[in-house]
Amino acid sequence: MKKLLLITLLFFGTLQIQSQAKVFDALLKTYVDKDGNVDYKGLRKNRAVLDVYLNDLEKTVPGKKWSSNKAKAFWMNVYNAYAIKLILQSYPLKKITDIKRNGKNAWKIPFAKVGGQTYSLDYIEHKILRRWHDDPRIHVGINAASKSGPKFINFVFTEKNVDSKLNGLMNTFINDTTKNKISVDKLEISKVFEWYIEDFTYKTTLVEYINKYSKIKASDNAEIVYKEYDWSLNDKI
C-alpha cells in the first residue's frame, strides 16, 4: 500500500501547488495516526515523497495579496513539513532537542527553503506566524514533535479549513487530560501556555481563554500550575 502511495504521489509531483499540498496531505494521512504519533521509520523510507512537496516550496513565493487564512495555512504547513524533514535527517532520534548543527538547536538552524529564501523554524514561528497573524491557535497548528505538545496533525491546512481546524485542535488539546488537567479551582496546564503567555492573554486572561474551549470551566481566581514538559519524540512505536 505504501509503495503504491509513493508511486502515485511521485506522479502527482509534476502538478502545481494545490496538488503539491495534496501530496503532503496524503503523506500525513499515511504516516501520522489519529493520536498524533508519527511513523518516522516509514516516512524515512519514503523521503522522496516529502521532497516532492519541499522542492515545490522552494519555488513558491508567498503572495503579498494572500488572505490571512491562506498565508497562515501555508506557513504552518511549511513549518510542519520542514520539522519532519529535520527529524528524518537525524533519525533514529529520542528528542528533537538532541539535534544540534554548528552550535544551533533544531529551531535555529537555517534550512527551510521557501521562494528562494532560507528560514529557520524559529523565524517561521516568531517572525512570520506570530507577528503577522495574531492568533494563539497557531501553537496547536505547528508541532514540536514531542509527547507533551499538541498532537501532530494528519492533514494539511488550507485557506478554507484553517479556522475550523485550529478551533478543533485547540479544543482537543485543552481537553486532553494527559496534557491539561482543569478543575474549578485549579489549572494544571501545558508549558505551551507559559511559553506563549502574551499570545494567549493579548485580548483576555489565560483562564478566560482556556474556558472558551474547556468542558470544565475554571473560576477567575483558579490556581495555575504549569506541568513538566516531555520532549520525547512523538514516534509511533
MODELLER restraints for C-alpha pairs under 7 A, 6 or more apart:
rsr = mdl.restraints
at = mdl.atoms
rsr.add(forms.Gaussian(group=physical.xy_distance, feature=features.Distance(at['CA:6:A'], at['CA:46:A']), mean=6.81, stdev=0.5))
rsr.add(forms.Gaussian(group=physical.xy_distance, feature=features.Distance(at['CA:6:A'], at['CA:49:A']), mean=6.26, stdev=0.5))
rsr.add(forms.Gaussian(group=physical.xy_distance, feature=features.Distance(at['CA:9:A'], at['CA:23:A']), mean=5.82, stdev=0.5))
rsr.add(forms.Gaussian(group=physical.xy_distance, feature=features.Distance(at['CA:9:A'], at['CA:49:A']), mean=6.52, stdev=0.5))
rsr.add(forms.Gaussian(group=physical.xy_distance, feature=features.Distance(at['CA:10:A'], at['CA:49:A']), mean=6.31, stdev=0.5))
rsr.add(forms.Gaussian(group=physical.xy_distance, feature=features.Distance(at['CA:12:A'], at['CA:19:A']), mean=6.92, stdev=0.5))
rsr.add(forms.Gaussian(group=physical.xy_distance, feature=features.Distance(at['CA:13:A'], at['CA:20:A']), mean=6.52, stdev=0.5))
rsr.add(forms.Gaussian(group=physical.xy_distance, feature=features.Distance(at['CA:13:A'], at['CA:52:A']), mean=5.69, stdev=0.5))
rsr.add(forms.Gaussian(group=physical.xy_distance, feature=features.Distance(at['CA:20:A'], at['CA:53:A']), mean=5.51, stdev=0.5))
rsr.add(forms.Gaussian(group=physical.xy_distance, feature=features.Distance(at['CA:21:A'], at['CA:53:A']), mean=6.96, stdev=0.5))
rsr.add(forms.Gaussian(group=physical.xy_distance, feature=features.Distance(at['CA:21:A'], at['CA:156:A']), mean=6.94, stdev=0.5))
rsr.add(forms.Gaussian(group=physical.xy_distance, feature=features.Distance(at['CA:23:A'], at['CA:53:A']), mean=6.68, stdev=0.5))
rsr.add(forms.Gaussian(group=physical.xy_distance, feature=features.Distance(at['CA:24:A'], at['CA:50:A']), mean=6.65, stdev=0.5))
rsr.add(forms.Gaussian(group=physical.xy_distance, feature=features.Distance(at['CA:24:A'], at['CA:53:A']), mean=6.28, stdev=0.5))
rsr.add(forms.Gaussian(group=physical.xy_distance, feature=features.Distance(at['CA:24:A'], at['CA:156:A']), mean=7.00, stdev=0.5))
rsr.add(forms.Gaussian(group=physical.xy_distance, feature=features.Distance(at['CA:25:A'], at['CA:155:A']), mean=4.95, stdev=0.5))
rsr.add(forms.Gaussian(group=physical.xy_distance, feature=features.Distance(at['CA:25:A'], at['CA:156:A']), mean=5.13, stdev=0.5))
rsr.add(forms.Gaussian(group=physical.xy_distance, feature=features.Distance(at['CA:28:A'], at['CA:154:A']), mean=4.62, stdev=0.5))
rsr.add(forms.Gaussian(group=physical.xy_distance, feature=features.Distance(at['CA:28:A'], at['CA:155:A']), mean=5.83, stdev=0.5))
rsr.add(forms.Gaussian(group=physical.xy_distance, feature=features.Distance(at['CA:29:A'], at['CA:154:A']), mean=4.95, stdev=0.5))
rsr.add(forms.Gaussian(group=physical.xy_distance, feature=features.Distance(at['CA:29:A'], at['CA:155:A']), mean=6.26, stdev=0.5))
rsr.add(forms.Gaussian(group=physical.xy_distance, feature=features.Distance(at['CA:31:A'], at['CA:38:A']), mean=5.85, stdev=0.5))
rsr.add(forms.Gaussian(group=physical.xy_distance, feature=features.Distance(at['CA:31:A'], at['CA:39:A']), mean=5.13, stdev=0.5))
rsr.add(forms.Gaussian(group=physical.xy_distance, feature=features.Distance(at['CA:31:A'], at['CA:42:A']), mean=6.98, stdev=0.5))
rsr.add(forms.Gaussian(group=physical.xy_distance, feature=features.Distance(at['CA:31:A'], at['CA:43:A']), mean=6.62, stdev=0.5))
rsr.add(forms.Gaussian(group=physical.xy_distance, feature=features.Distance(at['CA:32:A'], at['CA:38:A']), mean=4.53, stdev=0.5))
rsr.add(forms.Gaussian(group=physical.xy_distance, feature=features.Distance(at['CA:32:A'], at['CA:39:A']), mean=6.27, stdev=0.5))
rsr.add(forms.Gaussian(group=physical.xy_distance, feature=features.Distance(at['CA:32:A'], at['CA:154:A']), mean=5.35, stdev=0.5))
rsr.add(forms.Gaussian(group=physical.xy_distance, feature=features.Distance(at['CA:33:A'], at['CA:154:A']), mean=6.87, stdev=0.5))
rsr.add(forms.Gaussian(group=physical.xy_distance, feature=features.Distance(at['CA:35:A'], at['CA:151:A']), mean=6.39, stdev=0.5))
rsr.add(forms.Gaussian(group=physical.xy_distance, feature=features.Distance(at['CA:36:A'], at['CA:151:A']), mean=4.46, stdev=0.5))
rsr.add(forms.Gaussian(group=physical.xy_distance, feature=features.Distance(at['CA:36:A'], at['CA:152:A']), mean=4.33, stdev=0.5))
rsr.add(forms.Gaussian(group=physical.xy_distance, feature=features.Distance(at['CA:36:A'], at['CA:153:A']), mean=6.02, stdev=0.5))
rsr.add(forms.Gaussian(group=physical.xy_distance, feature=features.Distance(at['CA:37:A'], at['CA:152:A']), mean=6.90, stdev=0.5))
rsr.add(forms.Gaussian(group=physical.xy_distance, feature=features.Distance(at['CA:37:A'], at['CA:234:A']), mean=5.25, stdev=0.5))
rsr.add(forms.Gaussian(group=physical.xy_distance, feature=features.Distance(at['CA:37:A'], at['CA:235:A']), mean=5.50, stdev=0.5))
rsr.add(forms.Gaussian(group=physical.xy_distance, feature=features.Distance(at['CA:37:A'], at['CA:236:A']), mean=4.88, stdev=0.5))
rsr.add(forms.Gaussian(group=physical.xy_distance, feature=features.Distance(at['CA:38:A'], at['CA:234:A']), mean=6.17, stdev=0.5))
rsr.add(forms.Gaussian(group=physical.xy_distance, feature=features.Distance(at['CA:38:A'], at['CA:235:A']), mean=5.05, stdev=0.5))
rsr.add(forms.Gaussian(group=physical.xy_distance, feature=features.Distance(at['CA:38:A'], at['CA:236:A']), mean=5.03, stdev=0.5))
rsr.add(forms.Gaussian(group=physical.xy_distance, feature=features.Distance(at['CA:39:A'], at['CA:235:A']), mean=6.12, stdev=0.5))
rsr.add(forms.Gaussian(group=physical.xy_distance, feature=features.Distance(at['CA:39:A'], at['CA:236:A']), mean=4.95, stdev=0.5))
rsr.add(forms.Gaussian(group=physical.xy_distance, feature=features.Distance(at['CA:40:A'], at['CA:88:A']), mean=6.84, stdev=0.5))
rsr.add(forms.Gaussian(group=physical.xy_distance, feature=features.Distance(at['CA:40:A'], at['CA:235:A']), mean=6.48, stdev=0.5))
rsr.add(forms.Gaussian(group=physical.xy_distance, feature=features.Distance(at['CA:44:A'], at['CA:88:A']), mean=5.88, stdev=0.5))
rsr.add(forms.Gaussian(group=physical.xy_distance, feature=features.Distance(at['CA:57:A'], at['CA:113:A']), mean=6.94, stdev=0.5))
rsr.add(forms.Gaussian(group=physical.xy_distance, feature=features.Distance(at['CA:57:A'], at['CA:114:A']), mean=5.11, stdev=0.5))
rsr.add(forms.Gaussian(group=physical.xy_distance, feature=features.Distance(at['CA:57:A'], at['CA:115:A']), mean=6.53, stdev=0.5))
rsr.add(forms.Gaussian(group=physical.xy_distance, feature=features.Distance(at['CA:58:A'], at['CA:113:A']), mean=5.10, stdev=0.5))
rsr.add(forms.Gaussian(group=physical.xy_distance, feature=features.Distance(at['CA:58:A'], at['CA:114:A']), mean=4.26, stdev=0.5))
rsr.add(forms.Gaussian(group=physical.xy_distance, feature=features.Distance(at['CA:58:A'], at['CA:115:A']), mean=4.93, stdev=0.5))
rsr.add(forms.Gaussian(group=physical.xy_distance, feature=features.Distance(at['CA:58:A'], at['CA:116:A']), mean=5.86, stdev=0.5))
rsr.add(forms.Gaussian(group=physical.xy_distance, feature=features.Distance(at['CA:59:A'], at['CA:114:A']), mean=6.57, stdev=0.5))
rsr.add(forms.Gaussian(group=physical.xy_distance, feature=features.Distance(at['CA:59:A'], at['CA:115:A']), mean=4.80, stdev=0.5))
rsr.add(forms.Gaussian(group=physical.xy_distance, feature=features.Distance(at['CA:59:A'], at['CA:116:A']), mean=6.47, stdev=0.5))
rsr.add(forms.Gaussian(group=physical.xy_distance, feature=features.Distance(at['CA:60:A'], at['CA:114:A']), mean=6.23, stdev=0.5))
rsr.add(forms.Gaussian(group=physical.xy_distance, feature=features.Distance(at['CA:60:A'], at['CA:115:A']), mean=4.60, stdev=0.5))
rsr.add(forms.Gaussian(group=physical.xy_distance, feature=features.Distance(at['CA:61:A'], at['CA:114:A']), mean=6.84, stdev=0.5))
rsr.add(forms.Gaussian(group=physical.xy_distance, feature=features.Distance(at['CA:61:A'], at['CA:115:A']), mean=4.22, stdev=0.5))
rsr.add(forms.Gaussian(group=physical.xy_distance, feature=features.Distance(at['CA:68:A'], at['CA:133:A']), mean=6.79, stdev=0.5))
rsr.add(forms.Gaussian(group=physical.xy_distance, feature=features.Distance(at['CA:69:A'], at['CA:159:A']), mean=5.05, stdev=0.5))
rsr.add(forms.Gaussian(group=physical.xy_distance, feature=features.Distance(at['CA:69:A'], at['CA:162:A']), mean=6.57, stdev=0.5))
rsr.add(forms.Gaussian(group=physical.xy_distance, feature=features.Distance(at['CA:70:A'], at['CA:158:A']), mean=6.49, stdev=0.5))
rsr.add(forms.Gaussian(group=physical.xy_distance, feature=features.Distance(at['CA:70:A'], at['CA:159:A']), mean=4.24, stdev=0.5))
rsr.add(forms.Gaussian(group=physical.xy_distance, feature=features.Distance(at['CA:72:A'], at['CA:129:A']), mean=6.60, stdev=0.5))
rsr.add(forms.Gaussian(group=physical.xy_distance, feature=features.Distance(at['CA:73:A'], at['CA:157:A']), mean=4.86, stdev=0.5))
rsr.add(forms.Gaussian(group=physical.xy_distance, feature=features.Distance(at['CA:73:A'], at['CA:158:A']), mean=5.31, stdev=0.5))
rsr.add(forms.Gaussian(group=physical.xy_distance, feature=features.Distance(at['CA:73:A'], at['CA:159:A']), mean=6.06, stdev=0.5))
rsr.add(forms.Gaussian(group=physical.xy_distance, feature=features.Distance(at['CA:73:A'], at['CA:162:A']), mean=6.03, stdev=0.5))
rsr.add(forms.Gaussian(group=physical.xy_distance, feature=features.Distance(at['CA:76:A'], at['CA:141:A']), mean=6.55, stdev=0.5))
rsr.add(forms.Gaussian(group=physical.xy_distance, feature=features.Distance(at['CA:76:A'], at['CA:142:A']), mean=5.78, stdev=0.5))
rsr.add(forms.Gaussian(group=physical.xy_distance, feature=features.Distance(at['CA:77:A'], at['CA:156:A']), mean=6.19, stdev=0.5))
rsr.add(forms.Gaussian(group=physical.xy_distance, feature=features.Distance(at['CA:77:A'], at['CA:157:A']), mean=6.46, stdev=0.5))
rsr.add(forms.Gaussian(group=physical.xy_distance, feature=features.Distance(at['CA:79:A'], at['CA:121:A']), mean=6.30, stdev=0.5))
rsr.add(forms.Gaussian(group=physical.xy_distance, feature=features.Distance(at['CA:79:A'], at['CA:124:A']), mean=6.85, stdev=0.5))
rsr.add(forms.Gaussian(group=physical.xy_distance, feature=features.Distance(at['CA:79:A'], at['CA:142:A']), mean=6.53, stdev=0.5))
rsr.add(forms.Gaussian(group=physical.xy_distance, feature=features.Distance(at['CA:80:A'], at['CA:142:A']), mean=5.94, stdev=0.5))
rsr.add(forms.Gaussian(group=physical.xy_distance, feature=features.Distance(at['CA:80:A'], at['CA:143:A']), mean=6.40, stdev=0.5))
rsr.add(forms.Gaussian(group=physical.xy_distance, feature=features.Distance(at['CA:82:A'], at['CA:112:A']), mean=6.16, stdev=0.5))
rsr.add(forms.Gaussian(group=physical.xy_distance, feature=features.Distance(at['CA:87:A'], at['CA:96:A']), mean=6.88, stdev=0.5))
rsr.add(forms.Gaussian(group=physical.xy_distance, feature=features.Distance(at['CA:94:A'], at['CA:232:A']), mean=5.91, stdev=0.5))
rsr.add(forms.Gaussian(group=physical.xy_distance, feature=features.Distance(at['CA:94:A'], at['CA:233:A']), mean=5.56, stdev=0.5))
rsr.add(forms.Gaussian(group=physical.xy_distance, feature=features.Distance(at['CA:95:A'], at['CA:231:A']), mean=5.82, stdev=0.5))
rsr.add(forms.Gaussian(group=physical.xy_distance, feature=features.Distance(at['CA:95:A'], at['CA:232:A']), mean=4.88, stdev=0.5))
rsr.add(forms.Gaussian(group=physical.xy_distance, feature=features.Distance(at['CA:95:A'], at['CA:233:A']), mean=4.86, stdev=0.5))
rsr.add(forms.Gaussian(group=physical.xy_distance, feature=features.Distance(at['CA:96:A'], at['CA:106:A']), mean=6.78, stdev=0.5))
rsr.add(forms.Gaussian(group=physical.xy_distance, feature=features.Distance(at['CA:96:A'], at['CA:145:A']), mean=6.92, stdev=0.5))
rsr.add(forms.Gaussian(group=physical.xy_distance, feature=features.Distance(at['CA:96:A'], at['CA:233:A']), mean=6.51, stdev=0.5))
rsr.add(forms.Gaussian(group=physical.xy_distance, feature=features.Distance(at['CA:97:A'], at['CA:105:A']), mean=6.91, stdev=0.5))
rsr.add(forms.Gaussian(group=physical.xy_distance, feature=features.Distance(at['CA:97:A'], at['CA:106:A']), mean=6.62, stdev=0.5))
rsr.add(forms.Gaussian(group=physical.xy_distance, feature=features.Distance(at['CA:99:A'], at['CA:105:A']), mean=5.99, stdev=0.5))
rsr.add(forms.Gaussian(group=physical.xy_distance, feature=features.Distance(at['CA:99:A'], at['CA:106:A']), mean=5.44, stdev=0.5))
rsr.add(forms.Gaussian(group=physical.xy_distance, feature=features.Distance(at['CA:100:A'], at['CA:106:A']), mean=6.20, stdev=0.5))
rsr.add(forms.Gaussian(group=physical.xy_distance, feature=features.Distance(at['CA:101:A'], at['CA:109:A']), mean=6.95, stdev=0.5))
rsr.add(forms.Gaussian(group=physical.xy_distance, feature=features.Distance(at['CA:107:A'], at['CA:120:A']), mean=6.10, stdev=0.5))
rsr.add(forms.Gaussian(group=physical.xy_distance, feature=features.Distance(at['CA:107:A'], at['CA:121:A']), mean=4.86, stdev=0.5))
rsr.add(forms.Gaussian(group=physical.xy_distance, feature=features.Distance(at['CA:107:A'], at['CA:122:A']), mean=5.02, stdev=0.5))
rsr.add(forms.Gaussian(group=physical.xy_distance, feature=features.Distance(at['CA:108:A'], at['CA:120:A']), mean=5.28, stdev=0.5))
rsr.add(forms.Gaussian(group=physical.xy_distance, feature=features.Distance(at['CA:108:A'], at['CA:121:A']), mean=6.45, stdev=0.5))
rsr.add(forms.Gaussian(group=physical.xy_distance, feature=features.Distance(at['CA:108:A'], at['CA:122:A']), mean=5.76, stdev=0.5))
rsr.add(forms.Gaussian(group=physical.xy_distance, feature=features.Distance(at['CA:109:A'], at['CA:120:A']), mean=5.23, stdev=0.5))
rsr.add(forms.Gaussian(group=physical.xy_distance, feature=features.Distance(at['CA:110:A'], at['CA:118:A']), mean=6.06, stdev=0.5))
rsr.add(forms.Gaussian(group=physical.xy_distance, feature=features.Distance(at['CA:110:A'], at['CA:119:A']), mean=4.99, stdev=0.5))
rsr.add(forms.Gaussian(group=physical.xy_distance, feature=features.Distance(at['CA:110:A'], at['CA:120:A']), mean=4.19, stdev=0.5))
rsr.add(forms.Gaussian(group=physical.xy_distance, feature=features.Distance(at['CA:111:A'], at['CA:118:A']), mean=5.88, stdev=0.5))
rsr.add(forms.Gaussian(group=physical.xy_distance, feature=features.Distance(at['CA:111:A'], at['CA:119:A']), mean=5.97, stdev=0.5))
rsr.add(forms.Gaussian(group=physical.xy_distance, feature=features.Distance(at['CA:111:A'], at['CA:120:A']), mean=6.01, stdev=0.5))
rsr.add(forms.Gaussian(group=physical.xy_distance, feature=features.Distance(at['CA:112:A'], at['CA:118:A']), mean=5.35, stdev=0.5))
rsr.add(forms.Gaussian(group=physical.xy_distance, feature=features.Distance(at['CA:112:A'], at['CA:119:A']), mean=4.93, stdev=0.5))
rsr.add(forms.Gaussian(group=physical.xy_distance, feature=features.Distance(at['CA:112:A'], at['CA:120:A']), mean=5.97, stdev=0.5))
rsr.add(forms.Gaussian(group=physical.xy_distance, feature=features.Distance(at['CA:113:A'], at['CA:119:A']), mean=6.28, stdev=0.5))
rsr.add(forms.Gaussian(group=physical.xy_distance, feature=features.Distance(at['CA:136:A'], at['CA:199:A']), mean=5.33, stdev=0.5))
rsr.add(forms.Gaussian(group=physical.xy_distance, feature=features.Distance(at['CA:136:A'], at['CA:200:A']), mean=5.70, stdev=0.5))
rsr.add(forms.Gaussian(group=physical.xy_distance, feature=features.Distance(at['CA:137:A'], at['CA:166:A']), mean=5.94, stdev=0.5))
rsr.add(forms.Gaussian(group=physical.xy_distance, feature=features.Distance(at['CA:137:A'], at['CA:170:A']), mean=6.49, stdev=0.5))
rsr.add(forms.Gaussian(group=physical.xy_distance, feature=features.Distance(at['CA:140:A'], at['CA:150:A']), mean=5.41, stdev=0.5))
rsr.add(forms.Gaussian(group=physical.xy_distance, feature=features.Distance(at['CA:140:A'], at['CA:169:A']), mean=6.22, stdev=0.5))
rsr.add(forms.Gaussian(group=physical.xy_distance, feature=features.Distance(at['CA:140:A'], at['CA:170:A']), mean=6.15, stdev=0.5))
rsr.add(forms.Gaussian(group=physical.xy_distance, feature=features.Distance(at['CA:141:A'], at['CA:166:A']), mean=6.44, stdev=0.5))
rsr.add(forms.Gaussian(group=physical.xy_distance, feature=features.Distance(at['CA:143:A'], at['CA:149:A']), mean=6.98, stdev=0.5))
rsr.add(forms.Gaussian(group=physical.xy_distance, feature=features.Distance(at['CA:143:A'], at['CA:150:A']), mean=6.76, stdev=0.5))
rsr.add(forms.Gaussian(group=physical.xy_distance, feature=features.Distance(at['CA:143:A'], at['CA:152:A']), mean=5.91, stdev=0.5))
rsr.add(forms.Gaussian(group=physical.xy_distance, feature=features.Distance(at['CA:145:A'], at['CA:152:A']), mean=6.93, stdev=0.5))
rsr.add(forms.Gaussian(group=physical.xy_distance, feature=features.Distance(at['CA:145:A'], at['CA:233:A']), mean=5.74, stdev=0.5))
rsr.add(forms.Gaussian(group=physical.xy_distance, feature=features.Distance(at['CA:145:A'], at['CA:234:A']), mean=5.46, stdev=0.5))
rsr.add(forms.Gaussian(group=physical.xy_distance, feature=features.Distance(at['CA:146:A'], at['CA:230:A']), mean=6.75, stdev=0.5))
rsr.add(forms.Gaussian(group=physical.xy_distance, feature=features.Distance(at['CA:146:A'], at['CA:231:A']), mean=4.80, stdev=0.5))
rsr.add(forms.Gaussian(group=physical.xy_distance, feature=features.Distance(at['CA:146:A'], at['CA:232:A']), mean=5.34, stdev=0.5))
rsr.add(forms.Gaussian(group=physical.xy_distance, feature=features.Distance(at['CA:146:A'], at['CA:233:A']), mean=4.73, stdev=0.5))
rsr.add(forms.Gaussian(group=physical.xy_distance, feature=features.Distance(at['CA:146:A'], at['CA:234:A']), mean=4.97, stdev=0.5))
rsr.add(forms.Gaussian(group=physical.xy_distance, feature=features.Distance(at['CA:147:A'], at['CA:230:A']), mean=5.78, stdev=0.5))
rsr.add(forms.Gaussian(group=physical.xy_distance, feature=features.Distance(at['CA:147:A'], at['CA:231:A']), mean=6.05, stdev=0.5))
rsr.add(forms.Gaussian(group=physical.xy_distance, feature=features.Distance(at['CA:147:A'], at['CA:232:A']), mean=5.55, stdev=0.5))
rsr.add(forms.Gaussian(group=physical.xy_distance, feature=features.Distance(at['CA:147:A'], at['CA:233:A']), mean=6.10, stdev=0.5))
rsr.add(forms.Gaussian(group=physical.xy_distance, feature=features.Distance(at['CA:147:A'], at['CA:234:A']), mean=5.08, stdev=0.5))
rsr.add(forms.Gaussian(group=physical.xy_distance, feature=features.Distance(at['CA:148:A'], at['CA:179:A']), mean=6.35, stdev=0.5))
rsr.add(forms.Gaussian(group=physical.xy_distance, feature=features.Distance(at['CA:148:A'], at['CA:229:A']), mean=5.61, stdev=0.5))
rsr.add(forms.Gaussian(group=physical.xy_distance, feature=features.Distance(at['CA:148:A'], at['CA:230:A']), mean=5.05, stdev=0.5))
rsr.add(forms.Gaussian(group=physical.xy_distance, feature=features.Distance(at['CA:148:A'], at['CA:231:A']), mean=6.59, stdev=0.5))
rsr.add(forms.Gaussian(group=physical.xy_distance, feature=features.Distance(at['CA:150:A'], at['CA:173:A']), mean=5.84, stdev=0.5))
rsr.add(forms.Gaussian(group=physical.xy_distance, feature=features.Distance(at['CA:171:A'], at['CA:213:A']), mean=5.11, stdev=0.5))
rsr.add(forms.Gaussian(group=physical.xy_distance, feature=features.Distance(at['CA:171:A'], at['CA:214:A']), mean=6.91, stdev=0.5))
rsr.add(forms.Gaussian(group=physical.xy_distance, feature=features.Distance(at['CA:174:A'], at['CA:180:A']), mean=6.00, stdev=0.5))
rsr.add(forms.Gaussian(group=physical.xy_distance, feature=features.Distance(at['CA:174:A'], at['CA:213:A']), mean=6.76, stdev=0.5))
rsr.add(forms.Gaussian(group=physical.xy_distance, feature=features.Distance(at['CA:174:A'], at['CA:214:A']), mean=6.11, stdev=0.5))
rsr.add(forms.Gaussian(group=physical.xy_distance, feature=features.Distance(at['CA:175:A'], at['CA:214:A']), mean=5.80, stdev=0.5))
rsr.add(forms.Gaussian(group=physical.xy_distance, feature=features.Distance(at['CA:175:A'], at['CA:215:A']), mean=6.85, stdev=0.5))
rsr.add(forms.Gaussian(group=physical.xy_distance, feature=features.Distance(at['CA:179:A'], at['CA:189:A']), mean=6.69, stdev=0.5))
rsr.add(forms.Gaussian(group=physical.xy_distance, feature=features.Distance(at['CA:179:A'], at['CA:190:A']), mean=5.97, stdev=0.5))
rsr.add(forms.Gaussian(group=physical.xy_distance, feature=features.Distance(at['CA:180:A'], at['CA:188:A']), mean=5.75, stdev=0.5))
rsr.add(forms.Gaussian(group=physical.xy_distance, feature=features.Distance(at['CA:180:A'], at['CA:189:A']), mean=4.41, stdev=0.5))
rsr.add(forms.Gaussian(group=physical.xy_distance, feature=features.Distance(at['CA:180:A'], at['CA:190:A']), mean=5.96, stdev=0.5))
rsr.add(forms.Gaussian(group=physical.xy_distance, feature=features.Distance(at['CA:181:A'], at['CA:187:A']), mean=6.02, stdev=0.5))
rsr.add(forms.Gaussian(group=physical.xy_distance, feature=features.Distance(at['CA:181:A'], at['CA:188:A']), mean=5.00, stdev=0.5))
rsr.add(forms.Gaussian(group=physical.xy_distance, feature=features.Distance(at['CA:181:A'], at['CA:189:A']), mean=6.20, stdev=0.5))
rsr.add(forms.Gaussian(group=physical.xy_distance, feature=features.Distance(at['CA:182:A'], at['CA:188:A']), mean=6.25, stdev=0.5))
rsr.add(forms.Gaussian(group=physical.xy_distance, feature=features.Distance(at['CA:182:A'], at['CA:216:A']), mean=6.48, stdev=0.5))
rsr.add(forms.Gaussian(group=physical.xy_distance, feature=features.Distance(at['CA:182:A'], at['CA:218:A']), mean=6.94, stdev=0.5))
rsr.add(forms.Gaussian(group=physical.xy_distance, feature=features.Distance(at['CA:183:A'], at['CA:216:A']), mean=6.23, stdev=0.5))
rsr.add(forms.Gaussian(group=physical.xy_distance, feature=features.Distance(at['CA:183:A'], at['CA:218:A']), mean=5.79, stdev=0.5))
rsr.add(forms.Gaussian(group=physical.xy_distance, feature=features.Distance(at['CA:184:A'], at['CA:217:A']), mean=5.99, stdev=0.5))
rsr.add(forms.Gaussian(group=physical.xy_distance, feature=features.Distance(at['CA:184:A'], at['CA:218:A']), mean=4.00, stdev=0.5))
rsr.add(forms.Gaussian(group=physical.xy_distance, feature=features.Distance(at['CA:184:A'], at['CA:219:A']), mean=5.42, stdev=0.5))
rsr.add(forms.Gaussian(group=physical.xy_distance, feature=features.Distance(at['CA:184:A'], at['CA:222:A']), mean=6.72, stdev=0.5))
rsr.add(forms.Gaussian(group=physical.xy_distance, feature=features.Distance(at['CA:185:A'], at['CA:218:A']), mean=6.09, stdev=0.5))
rsr.add(forms.Gaussian(group=physical.xy_distance, feature=features.Distance(at['CA:185:A'], at['CA:219:A']), mean=6.11, stdev=0.5))
rsr.add(forms.Gaussian(group=physical.xy_distance, feature=features.Distance(at['CA:185:A'], at['CA:222:A']), mean=4.45, stdev=0.5))
rsr.add(forms.Gaussian(group=physical.xy_distance, feature=features.Distance(at['CA:185:A'], at['CA:223:A']), mean=6.20, stdev=0.5))
rsr.add(forms.Gaussian(group=physical.xy_distance, feature=features.Distance(at['CA:186:A'], at['CA:222:A']), mean=4.94, stdev=0.5))
rsr.add(forms.Gaussian(group=physical.xy_distance, feature=features.Distance(at['CA:186:A'], at['CA:223:A']), mean=4.58, stdev=0.5))
rsr.add(forms.Gaussian(group=physical.xy_distance, feature=features.Distance(at['CA:186:A'], at['CA:224:A']), mean=6.00, stdev=0.5))
rsr.add(forms.Gaussian(group=physical.xy_distance, feature=features.Distance(at['CA:187:A'], at['CA:222:A']), mean=6.73, stdev=0.5))
rsr.add(forms.Gaussian(group=physical.xy_distance, feature=features.Distance(at['CA:187:A'], at['CA:223:A']), mean=6.03, stdev=0.5))
rsr.add(forms.Gaussian(group=physical.xy_distance, feature=features.Distance(at['CA:187:A'], at['CA:224:A']), mean=4.80, stdev=0.5))
rsr.add(forms.Gaussian(group=physical.xy_distance, feature=features.Distance(at['CA:187:A'], at['CA:225:A']), mean=6.05, stdev=0.5))
rsr.add(forms.Gaussian(group=physical.xy_distance, feature=features.Distance(at['CA:188:A'], at['CA:224:A']), mean=6.13, stdev=0.5))
rsr.add(forms.Gaussian(group=physical.xy_distance, feature=features.Distance(at['CA:188:A'], at['CA:225:A']), mean=4.75, stdev=0.5))
rsr.add(forms.Gaussian(group=physical.xy_distance, feature=features.Distance(at['CA:188:A'], at['CA:226:A']), mean=5.64, stdev=0.5))
rsr.add(forms.Gaussian(group=physical.xy_distance, feature=features.Distance(at['CA:188:A'], at['CA:227:A']), mean=6.13, stdev=0.5))
rsr.add(forms.Gaussian(group=physical.xy_distance, feature=features.Distance(at['CA:189:A'], at['CA:225:A']), mean=6.28, stdev=0.5))
rsr.add(forms.Gaussian(group=physical.xy_distance, feature=features.Distance(at['CA:189:A'], at['CA:226:A']), mean=5.01, stdev=0.5))
rsr.add(forms.Gaussian(group=physical.xy_distance, feature=features.Distance(at['CA:189:A'], at['CA:227:A']), mean=5.71, stdev=0.5))
rsr.add(forms.Gaussian(group=physical.xy_distance, feature=features.Distance(at['CA:190:A'], at['CA:226:A']), mean=5.66, stdev=0.5))
rsr.add(forms.Gaussian(group=physical.xy_distance, feature=features.Distance(at['CA:190:A'], at['CA:227:A']), mean=5.43, stdev=0.5))
rsr.add(forms.Gaussian(group=physical.xy_distance, feature=features.Distance(at['CA:191:A'], at['CA:226:A']), mean=5.42, stdev=0.5))
rsr.add(forms.Gaussian(group=physical.xy_distance, feature=features.Distance(at['CA:191:A'], at['CA:227:A']), mean=6.17, stdev=0.5))
rsr.add(forms.Gaussian(group=physical.xy_distance, feature=features.Distance(at['CA:191:A'], at['CA:229:A']), mean=6.58, stdev=0.5))
rsr.add(forms.Gaussian(group=physical.xy_distance, feature=features.Distance(at['CA:200:A'], at['CA:206:A']), mean=6.12, stdev=0.5))
rsr.add(forms.Gaussian(group=physical.xy_distance, feature=features.Distance(at['CA:200:A'], at['CA:209:A']), mean=6.74, stdev=0.5))
rsr.add(forms.Gaussian(group=physical.xy_distance, feature=features.Distance(at['CA:207:A'], at['CA:218:A']), mean=6.77, stdev=0.5))
rsr.add(forms.Gaussian(group=physical.xy_distance, feature=features.Distance(at['CA:207:A'], at['CA:220:A']), mean=6.31, stdev=0.5))
rsr.add(forms.Gaussian(group=physical.xy_distance, feature=features.Distance(at['CA:211:A'], at['CA:217:A']), mean=5.33, stdev=0.5))
rsr.add(forms.Gaussian(group=physical.xy_distance, feature=features.Distance(at['CA:211:A'], at['CA:218:A']), mean=6.62, stdev=0.5))
